[in-house]
């Protein structure tokens, strides 16, 4: 599963918008990934401009 490296993340929300399963939310300047909804397509990882999403 994909995890967020909060030290790199700029909270731009690009990953939130690209997720086809609505598994990612931006809540109070923090990206949260719902592991139950996420199916591991890694579109979020591909779109992240600062490479803050890691496996």
Secondary structure as UniProt FT lines:
FT   STRAND          3..4
FT   TURN            6..8
FT   HELIX           14..18
FT   TURN            20..21
FT   STRAND          24..26
FT   STRAND          31..33
FT   TURN            35..37
FT   HELIX           43..47
FT   TURN            49..50
FT   STRAND          53..54
//
